[in-house]
Structure formats: structure tokens, C-alpha cells
């Protein structure tokens, strides 16, 4: 049986060093660009909005006092919301009677399938297979779009294929209790999505959750924060928070106690984590709406 090669940390470091020595200009330019972009957006947020520490942080247990969730389905693979982020969404959805939920950015459908059992309606906006191909997504990624979404199991989920930068949001003809923004993470795209979804909030109890406000629960992703601030009316910034222990920013008019936090945060709570894995009974091929859409658009 052939052995599968998994590169060691030492091997990866040697590969990176080889690339740096072979093409120093390109390597250093890439490192500088990433670092420079983050610093530029941090300076932009600080100068434009005075938020050099980012958003004030609200304790997760103040948002959801009885915090206990099971996350399923979950693939534990690349580019998904973390289990904590999905647990946040589930807990917030539970707080509404007959919650109407809107999501931008679908990927495998882990967040929306976890939320769906606790909502009345769920709408998912994400690029069509053709738009994903045009954006350079691989066939494997396109085929997994909405992987976990099956109409029989989740009849309250409506998937709309669109580019939210050009989508007419008025065609949704309804308002929402909870909106999750997890699409294009460039500042301009986040600002556009934010401007478009803000009028769709149902009432003063409605909430918005933005994914990837942070790279980790303690490190801000400044370009996303810039997009949030640019997209919301200035008088609404007072209702923005970072939900502790998550990568998410939230908009809520609830009266909450919040403080500004810098790295490193001293733990004030512990979490209990149980993990179970199960083989999928149905093969991946043909399992999801994503596969069906990919086949239809070939």
C-alpha cells in the first residue's frame, strides 16, 4: 500500500526558505503586501472612526445566558465558520419566535443547516455556479456549494444564486430577525452588503452578525471592520459589538455591557467540548444542492 506523504513542519519551512532564496523579490513583496494592507486598514479605521482597539466586546454569556449547543452537520474543513460562530447563530435564532433568517455566503451550508431547525424561513444568497467559475473557484468547490442542504431535510431553506453586489434586494419582499453576512470579505463588498441588508431588518429587536470581523477571537480583521463601519449609518455604530470568543461582529439595539479588549485576553469562562465523527451514509456525489446546480449548469 503506497504511503501518503504529509509534509512536516521542517519540510514546509525549508520549502518556504527555498522560495525566498529563489525568488526573494516576489516573496518579500507578498509578505509586505499582506502586512501593509492590514496596517493600512487599521490606520483607516483609527483615523476615520477612532476605533484603534476595534469594537467593544460583549460577553457571549450576556448575549446567550444559557449557552449550550450541538453543531451538526459540520465538516471540520477549510473556510467554514467555526463551531463557536455557528453556536452563536443558533443561540440567537432560538431567541426569536418564528425567526426569519437571511444569510449571505453559503459555502457547504453548515451555518444555515444548523440554524434552519430553529427558524421559520431561511434565505441563502450566494454566487451561482457560473459566477463561481468566473471568480476562479475550482470545480470541487463549486460542486460542494450547499453540500449539506437537502430540500427534504430543510424545506424552509430557499437558495438564491446571485452576486450580492448587483442583486436587487427588494425582490426578497420581506424583513428578517437575524441576518448573517459571510460573503466577499473585501472592505468595499462588506460595505455594499451591509448597506443592502440594513433596511431589511424587521424591527428594533433584529440583529446582524458579520463573520470574519476577526482572524481569531483576539485579532481583528481590519478590512472587514472598515466595510462594516462604512456600510452602516454613523448613528448606528453605537450598536456594534464583538461577540466574545467568536470571529463575529454583531449589531443589536439590546442594552449590553461591553468593554474594549486588547491582546491577550485573560480567560473568564471555560467551555466543554465533545467531538463525534460519523461517516456520511450518502456518497458525496449527488448528495447536495450544490452538486445538482453544478450538473445543471455544465
Buried (B, 14 or more C-beta within 10 A) or exposed (E): EEEEEEEEEEEEEEEEEEEEEEEEEEBEEEEEEEEEEBEEBBEBBBEEBEBEBBBBBBBBEBBBEEBEBEBEBBBEEEEBBBBBBBBBBBBBBBBBEEBBBBBBBBBBBBBBBBBBEBBBBBBBBBBBBEBBBEEEBEEEBBBBBBBBBBEEEBEBBBBBBBBBEEBEBEEBEEBBBBBBBBBBBEBBBBBBBBBBBBEBBBEEEBBBBBBBBBEEBBEBBBBBBBBBBBBBEEEBBEBBBBBBBBBBBBBBBBEBEBEEBEEEEEEEEEEEEEEEEEEEEEEEEEBBBBBBBBEEBE
